[in-house]
Amino acid sequence: MLQGMATKLDALSRKLRGQARLMRRDPQAFATNLMQYTHPALFEERLVDIMNPVPMHVRLDPSLTGKRLNVLNPTLSEQGMTGGPNTILNLAVRIARRGIPVRFVTTVPGGKGASEAWLHAHAEALVGGEVPPIEIAPATNPEAPLAVGPDETFMATHWTTAQQLKPVLPQMRSQQFLYMLQEFEAGFYPWSSNHALALETYTMDFWPVVNERLLAEYFFEHRVGRFAEPGFRERVTTFEPAIERRVFHPPAGPEGDRPRRLLFYARPSNHRNLFGLGLEALRRASADPALAGWEILAIGGRGGVPTLPLSSGHSLVPTPWRGYLAYGDQLREADVLLAPMLSPHTGYPALEMAATGGIAVTNAFAGKSVAVLEELSPNIVATEATVEGLADGLVRAARRAQAGRGRSEALNLPADWGDTLDPAAERLVGILHRLGKG
């Protein structure tokens, strides 16, 4: 009994010492922290881990006739247009080309960070060819709710946007919606309120648009929500990711005299990117002679990471996001990319690196086995999601790069988004016409 009390007192003493250090270092943070544990409203807010409880403000306007697809995004910014958001935009443009007007709707206050002129120019660079007008409108102001016609349809692109649709759908002629699934988003969280709310969205009355067959099969195999229902497969539109070779291709000529370079797709805020495992794997691998003299850079983080020590004099040095087209150059200027991804989706960075002729190191998960990944490209080194596995993969990749075998694109995926998204857009237009009839 006395030993148990001593253990509790020791833990309390450590906590109090930590708070004392915080008070000396940052009095404002200490006061805020104290308030969150003493003020009832702040205490409740701290306990409720709902990511986005903000309602979407929409009003039904019967005078608005005709069909329109409202693509819901929490935010829309120039800095945020990476693989997933770019795929949403790419598909939306192809739907708009088929005569369905498209409007991007931001659902988080302050989320409209991109202008329509910028979005149009970005879509032209991304998709190529003619881009129909695409409107951007917020649905975040209760004083000026977004006007929506009764025959319009929504496409959720994140579980929070599907949750925001719940009170809106009963106003519409059709209560069904499109749901673009590019991840198993409930897996972003531990078992929690967020996990439960994300799972709930898979039970709603939706038409799935799934990026990658591997992800679709994960939903079916695990009987997630409506994917457990007989016949639901007929609703699913699936497309494979394409890696645009006009952006992601090997260097046109000799690379010149540059140091060997390893990139780490470092996104600490996205837990599925396994920043901790990746960092520890880099610390182990950088002690190996195969990486002597290499530069090791962190890319992909919104806000970045600090310079972090590795082994044998190496450091992980952050480098800023350079934009979509310059990102292709960044991959071409590197030899190896570490891109962990603990999810059923392969993730874009490893595929993009393989298309540039560099070597990508990533991990297996569920149906995304080592064999499946390495069948996609000989430029992919796949391992299990362990520190030892990733570290060994990095050393093997570095040795292959130093062997001087040259860079060649080898990727068993479409080279043009038109090949994979045009059929999907064609099918979705048919679904949208059907939903418009109520």
N, C-alpha and C positions, 0 to 999 in steps of 0.2 A: 504493500500500500504506500509506504513512504517512498519507495523507488518510483512509483507511478506519479506521486505528487511532485517529486523532484524533476521528473521528465517534463511535466506540464509547466512547472515554474521556469525551467530552463527555456522552453519554447516561448513562453510569455516574455522572458527577459530578452531573448533575441529579437522578438517583434518590437518591443519597446525601444531597444537600441537602434533598430532600423528606422523607427519613426523619429527618434531624436536626431539621427543623421540627416533625415529628410528635412526636418525643421531647420537645422543649421544651413543646409545646402540650398533649400528652396522653400522659404516660409509660405509663399502663396500656394504651392502644391500641397504642403502639409495642411494648410487651412482647408483647401478644397477636399482633400482626402478625409479630414476629420468631419467636415460637413456631410460628406456622402454616407458616413456611418451614424450621424446623429440627427440630421434633418429628415423627417419621415418621407417627404416627397422625393428627395434625392436618394434616400436609401432604397425606396421602391424602384426608382428608375435604374439604380445600379443592379438590382436583382433581376429585372425583366430584360432578357437578352434578345428581344425582338429587334432585328436589324433595321427594319424600315416600316414603322407603324404609321407613317404619314399617309393620309388618304389621297387618292387621286380625285381631283375636282373636275367633274364632267357634267354637262347638262345635255339632255336630249333636245334636239331642235328638229321638229317634223318638217320644217321648210327645206332642210338639207336633203335632197334626193340623190339617188345614185349610190354606187358602190365606192368605197374607199377602204384601204388597208391602213390601220393605225399601228405602227410598229413601236412598241413600248420599250424604252431604255431608261434605266435609272438616271444615267448621265450621258452626255454626248459631248466629247471634247477632242481637240486635236491630239492631245497627249495619250488619250485612251484608245485610239484606233489601232489596236494590235490584232492578232489573228481572229479571235472570236467576233469582236465588233465589225471588223472588215468583212467577215463572211456574211453577217447580217445585212450590211449595206449592199454587198455584191448581189445577194439574193433579192433584196428589195428592188434594186435597179432593174433586174431581169423581170420581175413581176410588173413593174411600172411600164416596161417596154411592151407588155402584152395588154395594155389598155386599162389596168387597174390603178387609179391614182394612189400614191403612197405618201403618208405623212409620218415623220418620226416624232414621237411624243416622249418628252422627258418627264419623269415622274418623281424626281427628288428636287426640292427647292435649290435653286442655283445650278441645276444640272445642265442647263442649256449653255454650254461653253463654246460651241461651234456655230458659226454663221452658216446660212444657207449657201452663200457664195463659196465659202471654204468647202462645205460638204460636197457641193456639185463638182468643184475642181478635184477634190480628193477621189470622188467616185469615177471621174473620167480617167484619172491616173490608175485607179484600181481595176476598173472593169474594161476600159477602152471603148471607143465608139461613142455613139450618142447616148446621153443620159437625160431622161425626161426630168422636168422640174420635180424636186422633192422638198416639201415643206418641213420646217421644224417648228414645233409648238410645245409649250409647257402645259402640263395639267396639274399645276401646283398652287394656283392662286384661288382661294375660295371666293374672292371678290370678282374674279374674271374666269369662271370655269370654262373648260374647253368645250366648244360646241361640236356635237357628234350627231350625224343623221341616223335614223333608225335602221337603215340597211347597211351600215358600215360594219366592219369586222376588225377585231384586234388580233395582234400577234404578240404574245408574251415572249420575252427573250431571257428572262431571269426569274427565279422563283418568286422574288419580291414583287415583280410586276404582275405575275399571275395572282398573287394574293390581293393586290390592289384592284384587280378586275372584279373580284367577287361581288361587291355592292353595285357595280356598274352593269354587269351582264343582264340582270333582270329587266333593265330598261330597254334592252335591245330586241329587235324582231327575232334574231337568232341568239340564243344564249351560249352557243358554241364559239370556240376561238382556236386560232393556231397557236402552237406552243413550240418554239424553237429550242431544242435540247442539244446543247453542245458539251454537256457534262452531267454526271449524276450529282446535282448540286446539294442534295441532302448530305452527301459525303464531305462537304466543306466543313461540317461542324461535328463535335461530339454529340452524344445523345443529349438533346437540349430542346428548348423552345424553338430555336431556329431549325433544328433537325426535323422536329415534328411539323412545323409549318411548311417546310420545303417538301416533305413527304406528302402532305395533304394536297399540294397542288397537282400531284400525279393522279389524284382521284377525281379531278374535275372533268368537265365535259369538253375535251379538247381534241384537236387533230395534231399529232406529233410531227414535227419536222426535225429529223435526227441527223446530226453531223457525224457520220461514220457508222458503218455496219457493226463494228465491234461494240460501240456504245449501245446501239439498239438491241443487240443480243444480250447485253448485260441487263437491260431493263426487263427483257422477256425471261431470261434464265432466273433472275431473282424475283420474278413475279411482283414487280413494283407497281402499286396502284392499279390502274386500268390495264396495264400490260399483262395482268393475270387473267383478263377476261377472254373467253373464246371469241374469235373473230376480230379482236382489236387490231391485229396485225394489218388488216385491210385499210385501216385509217392511217397507217404510218407512211410518211414520205422520208426515205433515207437517201443520202448522197454521200459519196466519198470525198474527202478533202482533195483539192488540187493544189499543187505547188507551182506557181507561175514561173516558168523558166525564163521569161523575159526579165524577172527580178532576181530569181535565185538560180544561178548558173555558175559553172566554174570560171576562173579568170580567163580572159581572152588571150593573154600572152604570159610570158615568164613573170613570176611574182617578184623578181628582184631580190635584193639583199635585205632581208628583214629578220628580226628575231622570231623564233618559234613562238606561237601564241595560242593560249588556251582560254576560251571563254566559258564562264559559268553563268547560266541563266538563273540569276539570283533574285528570287522574289520572296522575301521573308514573310510578307503579309498573306501570301497564298500558300497555305499549309501543304497543299497537295504537291507543291513544287519541292518539298523536302529540303529546305535550305540547310537545316541542321545536319542531315545525313550527307548532303553534298559538301558542306564546309569541312566536316571531319574527314570525308573521303579525300578531299584536296590536300588536307594536312598530311595524310598518310602517303598519298601518291607523290606529293612534291618532295618528299624525302628520297625518292628513288632517283638514281642517276639518269633515267630516261627523260626526266624533266629538268635537268640541269640547264640553266640559262634561259628558260622559258619565261615569257610574260604571262601573267595570269590575271585576267580582267573580269569584273562582274558587269553583266549587262541585264536589261530586262526589268529592273526595279523601278517602280514609280516613286521617286524620292531617293532611290539609291540606297546603298549600304556604305558604311565607313570603310576605310582601309583596314584590313584585318591581317594579322600575322599568320603565316602558314609554317612551313618547315624549310630547313636548309637555306635560310635567307630570303625565301619567297614571301610575297605579300599578295593578298587579293585586293586589287585596286579597282575602285568603281569607275565606270565610264558612262557618260550620259546617253540617254535615248536619242538617236540621230534621225528619226523619221523612217517611214516605211521603205522608201527606195534606198536610203543610205544604210539601212539595216542589212540589205542584201550585200552591199559592199563590205560591211563589217564582218559578215560571215566569210566572205571570200578572202579577207585579210587575216583569217585565223586558220589554224590547223585542226584543232579539236574543240568540240563544244560539249560541256557537261550540262544536260537538260533532264533532271529527274522529273518524274510525273507519276504520282501515286493515284491513278484513276484509270477507268476503262478506256479512255481516249488516249491516242498516241501522243497528242500535243503537237503543235506546229513546229517549234524550234528544231527538234531533232530531224524532222522531215526536211525542213528548209536547209539545214546544214548539209544533209546528205545530198541534196540537189546541187549544192555549190561544189561538191567534190571533197569537202572536208569530212572528218570522222566525228560522228555524234555518239555520245555515251548516254544511255538512258536505261530505264528499269522496266521490268515486267510487272504486270498486275492483272489478276483474274484471267479473262480470255486473251488478254494482250501478253502472250507468252514470249519467252526469249526467241523461240523459233518463228513466231508470227512477226515479231519486230525485225528480225534479221532477214526474213524473206522479203520484207519491203525494200531493203537495200543492203548491199555488202558494205556500205559506208556507215551502217549502224552497228555499234557494239552494245549489245543488250546484256544486262545482268539482273540478278535479283535485287530487291530494294533493301540492301544492307550496306553498311559502311565498307565492309571488306569487299563486297562485290563491285561497288562503284569504284573503289580505289584500284582494284585490279583491272577493271575496264579502262580506267584512265591511263594506267601504265601501258596496257596493251595498245591503246589508241596512239599514245605518244611514240611508241616504238614503230608502229606502222607508218606514222607520219614521217619519222626520221629515216625510214627505209628508202624514201625518195621514189615511191611508186608513181608519183604524179597524181593530179586531181582529175577525176572524171565523174560526171553526173551519172548516177545509177539509182533510180527510184521507180518502183512499180506503182506509181500513182499518176493520175491525169496531170498533164502539163498546162492545162487551160481550164479555168473555172467554167467556161462555157460548156465544156464536155460533160460536166457533172451537175451544174446548177441550172442550165437551161431546161433539161428534162424535169427537174424538180419544180421549177417555176411554172412550167406548162401544166403540170399536174395540180399545183396549188391554185392556179387561176381557175381551173375547173371546180375545185373544192369551194373557192370563194364565191363563185356564181351559185353554187348549190346552197351555201349558207345564207346568201342574200335573200333566198326565197322563204326564209324563216322555218 
